């Protein structure tokens, strides 16, 4: 069976399964399969509480790509770690893109919630 199938539900299921199994090798491959797959994977990492990816998600807040920053903010908000909030607050001080600002605010609110 191919690593990446065309069925979005199957792909999401496989990524979530990889998170359950802590299969970082598979997750890393997903993150290298283009922007859309990276964003999908990042969002799932947050939802599945993959704390081992916390440093990488924090680094993504500085990406020149708006969609990547937005996805990272979402994922960090789902994780609800105080460390993540520190990075989110710092990023909010310099972020100029309204969509990213909104996602960062939502993420901070989830933590403080």
C-alpha positions in Angstrom: 0.0 0.0 0.0 1.3 3.5 -0.9 2.5 5.7 1.9 0.2 8.5 0.8 -3.1 7.7 -0.6 -5.5 10.1 -2.3 -8.3 9.6 0.2 -8.0 12.5 2.7 -9.8 10.5 5.4 -7.4 7.6 5.1 -4.5 9.9 5.2 -5.8 11.6 8.3 -6.5 8.2 9.9 -2.9 7.1 9.2 -1.4 10.2 10.6 -3.5 9.9 13.8 -2.5 6.2 14.1 1.2 7.3 13.7 0.7 9.7 16.5 -0.9 7.0 18.7 2.1 4.8 18.0 4.6 7.7 18.3 5.8 6.8 14.9 7.9 10.0 14.3 9.5 8.6 11.2 6.1 8.4 9.4 5.1 11.8 10.7 8.3 13.3 9.5 7.6 11.8 6.0 4.2 13.3 6.0 5.6 16.8 6.9 7.9 16.5 3.8 5.1 15.8 1.3 4.2 19.4 0.4 2.6 22.3 2.1 -0.9 20.9 2.2 0.2 17.7 3.9 2.5 19.6 6.2 -0.4 21.8 7.4 -2.7 18.8 7.8 0.0 16.9 9.8 0.8 19.9 12.0 -2.9 20.4 12.9 -3.2 16.7 13.8 0.0 16.9 15.9 -1.7 19.5 18.1 -5.0 17.6 18.3 -3.1 14.4 19.3 -0.9 16.2 21.8 2.4 15.2 20.2 4.5 17.1 22.7 7.8 15.8 21.1 7.0 18.2 18.2 6.5 21.2 20.5 10.0 22.7 19.6 9.4 22.3 15.9 5.9 23.9 16.1 7.3 26.8 18.0 10.0 27.3 15.3 7.2 27.2 12.7 5.7 30.4 14.2 8.7 32.2 12.6 8.1 30.7 9.1 7.7 33.2 6.3 4.6 31.2 5.2 1.4 32.6 6.7 -0.4 29.2 6.4 2.4 27.4 8.3 2.4 30.0 11.1 -1.4 29.7 11.3 -1.3 25.9 11.5 1.5 26.0 14.1 -0.5 28.5 16.3 -3.6 26.2 16.0 -1.5 23.1 17.0 0.1 24.9 19.9 -3.3 26.0 21.1 -4.5 22.4 21.0 -1.6 21.3 23.1 -2.3 23.9 25.8 1.3 23.9 27.3 2.6 26.9 29.2 5.8 26.7 27.2 3.8 27.1 24.0 1.9 30.1 25.3 5.2 31.8 26.0 6.1 31.4 22.3 2.6 32.4 21.2 2.6 35.6 23.2 6.1 36.5 21.9 5.0 35.9 18.3 1.8 38.0 18.8 4.0 41.0 19.6 5.6 40.9 16.1 3.0 39.2 14.0 1.6 41.4 11.3 -0.8 39.0 9.5 -4.4 39.3 10.9 -5.3 35.7 10.3 -2.2 34.5 12.2 -2.9 37.0 15.0 -6.4 35.7 15.3 -5.2 32.1 15.5 -2.6 33.0 18.1 -5.2 34.8 20.2 -7.5 31.7 20.0 -4.6 29.5 21.0 -3.8 31.6 24.0 -7.4 31.7 25.0 -7.6 27.9 24.9 -4.7 27.7 27.4 -6.1 30.3 29.7 -9.6 29.2 29.1 
